[in-house]
Amino acid sequence: MDKGLIMLNKTRKTSEKVTILIVDDNNDNLYVLEKLLEQLCIKNLHLMKALSGEACLEIAINEEIDLIILDIQMPDMNGFAVAKFLKSNAKTKHIPIIFLTAAFKKEEFVRQGFELGAIDYFTKPIEKYSFLAKIRVYVELFTKQKKLLFLNQHLDTEIKKNTAELVCANKELSFENKEKEKRAKELMHSQLELSETKQRYFDLYDLAPIGYCTLSKEGRIQEVNLTASSLLGVNRNQLIKMLLSNFIPKDHQNTYNLFCKNLIASRTFT
């Protein structure tokens, strides 16, 4: 194994686990980041570390990574080069990246980071509370996204399975006894329960304490929960098909557009 690659928390990956890869060529910096992230006190947080760009790529290609916190200033292969490779690889192009830097603080470098697919950009020394607050939000988004994906896959599988069994049962009803009729009714009831479960899940989404909205590729609001409607101060029905950019200050429009582009590319924008 590459000496620049360090494993932490070698536990089996689950649908609820969120894996963060932190990358820095300085062991002391990795230690500080590790201890900082541990302050999030998230039970299912899985941390991995890499001491070089090459080690980062090896881990990203071979593991399931949800977020990469990547130092820019590294020898041999800097963070920008690592990000460019990650975004060109089908396996890793959707992994969101947060850049860290002590030297590249000018606007041109920040812009370059976002153009390479970063979803955020922090300068060293890191402002602890802002950093942890943002990471916590990202982790919550990843966790909710994974749970929603898992639930949808499970529900779709069950519905397809039960629908197929129901069709088969209906074909055989004329040749089977009353036990077959009972089974068909049970299957219909099971399918109804699955649909109700899915509806309950969407109700929870609608009443979540965090505002959510779904955007089209053009940035128009397609769906929005009640919390987001309240935060924006606009009736929910009126928000549909409106551009979210209408609510962004003009001096932040360019950053917002680039931010949305990167989040959509990494499948983390909800």
C-alpha positions in Angstrom: 0.0 0.0 0.0 1.2 3.5 -0.8 2.9 5.0 2.3 1.0 8.2 1.7 -2.3 6.4 2.3 -3.6 6.1 5.8 -6.8 4.2 6.8 -9.0 5.2 9.8 -12.1 3.5 11.2 -11.8 0.4 9.0 -15.5 -0.5 9.4 -17.8 -2.0 6.7 -19.5 0.6 4.5 -23.2 0.8 5.1 -25.9 2.9 3.4 -26.0 5.1 6.5 -22.2 5.7 6.8 -20.7 8.9 5.4 -17.0 8.7 4.4 -14.8 11.8 4.3 -11.3 11.6 2.8 -8.9 14.3 4.1 -5.8 15.0 2.0 -2.7 16.9 3.1 1.0 16.3 2.7 1.6 17.4 6.3 0.9 14.7 9.0 0.3 17.4 11.6 -2.3 19.1 9.4 -4.1 15.7 8.9 -4.1 15.2 12.7 -5.6 18.6 13.3 -8.3 18.1 10.7 -9.0 14.6 12.1 -9.5 16.0 15.6 -11.5 18.9 14.3 -13.9 16.6 12.4 -14.3 14.3 15.4 -15.9 17.3 17.2 -18.9 16.8 14.9 -19.7 13.7 17.1 -21.4 12.0 14.2 -21.8 8.3 15.0 -21.7 7.1 11.4 -18.8 9.4 10.2 -16.0 7.4 8.6 -12.7 9.2 8.2 -9.9 8.3 5.8 -6.6 10.2 5.3 -4.0 10.5 2.5 -0.6 12.2 2.5 -0.4 12.8 -1.2 -2.4 13.4 -4.3 -1.5 10.0 -5.6 -2.8 8.3 -2.4 -6.0 10.4 -2.6 -6.7 9.1 -6.1 -6.0 5.5 -5.1 -8.5 5.7 -2.2 -11.1 7.6 -4.3 -11.0 5.0 -7.0 -11.1 2.0 -4.7 -13.4 3.2 -1.9 -16.9 4.8 -1.7 -16.1 8.4 -0.8 -18.8 10.9 0.0 -16.6 14.0 0.4 -13.0 15.0 -0.1 -11.3 17.8 1.9 -8.3 18.5 -0.2 -5.2 20.7 0.4 -4.1 22.6 -2.7 -0.4 23.2 -1.9 1.2 19.7 -2.2 4.4 18.6 -3.9 4.4 16.4 -7.1 0.6 16.7 -7.5 -1.2 19.7 -6.1 -4.9 19.8 -5.2 -5.9 21.4 -8.5 -4.3 18.6 -10.4 -6.0 16.0 -8.2 -9.4 17.6 -8.6 -9.0 17.7 -12.4 -8.3 14.0 -12.5 -11.1 13.2 -10.1 -13.6 15.1 -12.3 -12.4 13.3 -15.4 -12.9 9.8 -14.0 -16.4 8.2 -14.2 -16.0 6.6 -10.8 -15.0 9.7 -8.9 -16.4 12.7 -10.9 -19.5 13.0 -8.6 -17.5 13.2 -5.4 -17.9 16.7 -3.9 -14.6 18.5 -3.1 -13.7 21.1 -0.5 -10.4 22.9 -1.0 -8.1 24.0 1.8 -5.2 26.5 1.2 -2.8 28.6 3.1 -1.3 30.3 0.0 -3.9 30.4 -2.8 -6.2 33.0 -1.4 -6.6 35.4 -4.3 -10.0 35.5 -6.1 -8.5 33.9 -9.3 -7.5 30.8 -7.3 -10.8 30.6 -5.6 -12.5 30.8 -9.0 -10.2 28.2 -10.4 -11.2 25.9 -7.5 -14.9 26.3 -8.2 -14.3 25.8 -11.9 -12.6 22.5 -11.1 -15.8 21.3 -9.3 -15.3 22.4 -5.7 -18.4 23.0 -3.6 -16.5 25.0 -1.0 -13.2 26.7 -0.3 -11.5 27.4 3.1 -8.3 29.2 3.8 -5.8 28.3 6.6 -5.8 28.8 9.4 -9.3 27.3 9.4 -12.1 29.2 11.2 -13.3 26.3 13.4 -17.0 27.1 13.9 -17.7 28.1 10.3 -15.9 25.0 9.0 -17.6 22.6 11.3 -21.0 24.2 10.7 -20.7 23.8 6.9 -19.3 20.2 7.2 -22.2 19.3 9.4 -24.7 20.5 6.8 -22.9 18.6 4.0 -22.9 15.4 6.1 -26.6 15.8 6.9 -27.3 16.2 3.2 -25.3 13.2 2.3 -27.0 11.1 5.0 -30.5 12.2 3.9 -29.6 11.6 0.3 -28.4 8.1 1.0 -31.4 7.2 3.1 -33.8 8.5 0.4 -31.9 6.6 -2.3 -31.9 3.4 -0.3 -35.6 3.8 0.6 -36.6 4.5 -3.0 -34.6 1.5 -4.3 -36.2 -0.7 -1.6 -39.7 0.5 -2.3 -39.3 0.2 -6.1 -38.0 -3.4 -5.7 -40.8 -4.3 -3.4 -43.5 -2.7 -5.6 -42.1 -4.5 -8.7 -42.0 -7.8 -6.9 -45.5 -7.5 -5.4 -46.9 -6.2 -8.7 -45.4 -9.2 -10.6 -46.8 -11.6 -8.0 -50.2 -9.9 -8.2 -50.3 -10.2 -12.0 -49.4 -13.9 -11.7 -52.0 -14.4 -9.0 -54.7 -12.8 -11.0 -54.0 -15.1 -14.0 -54.3 -18.1 -11.8 -57.4 -17.1 -9.9 -59.7 -19.0 -12.2 -57.7 -22.2 -11.6 -56.9 -21.8 -7.9 -58.9 -22.1 -4.8 -59.9 -19.4 -2.3 -56.5 -19.5 -0.7 -55.1 -17.9 -3.9 -57.8 -15.2 -3.8 -56.8 -14.5 -0.2 -53.1 -14.3 -1.2 -54.0 -11.8 -4.0 -55.8 -9.6 -1.5 -52.8 -9.7 0.8 -50.5 -8.7 -2.0 -52.8 -5.7 -2.8 -52.8 -4.7 0.8 -49.0 -5.0 1.0 -48.6 -2.8 -2.1 -51.0 -0.2 -0.5 -48.9 -0.2 2.7 -45.8 0.4 0.7 -47.3 3.3 -1.1 -48.5 4.8 2.2 -45.0 4.4 3.7 -43.6 6.3 0.7 -46.2 9.0 1.2 -45.3 9.3 4.9 -41.7 9.7 4.0 -42.6 12.6 1.7 -44.7 14.1 4.4 -41.6 14.1 6.7 -39.6 15.8 3.9 -42.2 18.5 3.5 -42.2 19.2 7.3 -38.4 19.0 7.7 -36.8 21.8 9.7 -34.5 22.6 6.8 -35.7 24.2 3.6 -35.4 22.0 0.5 -36.2 22.7 -3.1 -35.7 20.8 -6.4 -34.4 22.8 -9.4 -34.5 22.2 -13.1 -31.3 22.4 -15.1 -32.3 26.0 -15.8 -32.5 26.8 -12.1 -36.3 26.9 -11.9 -38.0 25.6 -8.8 -39.9 22.4 -9.5 -40.6 21.3 -5.9 -40.3 23.1 -2.6 -41.1 22.1 1.0 -43.1 24.3 3.4 -39.9 25.3 5.3 -38.2 26.7 2.2 -41.5 28.5 1.2 -41.6 30.1 4.7 -37.9 31.1 4.6 -38.3 32.7 1.1 -41.5 34.5 2.2 -43.4 33.4 -0.9 -46.4 31.2 -1.3 -45.5 27.6 -2.1 -47.5 27.4 -5.3 -46.2 30.8 -6.5 -42.6 29.5 -6.1 -43.1 26.8 -8.7 -41.2 27.6 -12.0 -39.6 30.7 -10.4 -35.9 31.1 -10.8 -34.1 30.5 -7.4 -31.6 33.1 -8.6 -34.3 35.8 -8.1 -33.7 35.4 -4.4 -29.9 35.7 -4.6 -28.3 39.1 -4.2 -26.8 40.5 -7.4 -23.3 40.6 -6.1 -23.5 36.9 -5.4 -25.1 35.8 -8.7 -21.8 34.5 -10.3 -20.8 32.6 -7.2 -24.3 31.1 -6.9 -24.4 30.0 -10.6 -21.0 28.3 -10.3 -21.9 26.8 -6.9 -25.2 25.3 -8.4 -23.3 23.9 -11.4 -20.8 22.1 -9.2 -23.4 20.7 -6.8 -25.6 19.4 -9.6 -22.5 17.7 -11.1 -21.7 16.1 -7.8 -25.3 15.0 -7.2 -25.5 16.7 -3.9 -27.8 19.6 -4.8 -31.3 19.1 -3.4 
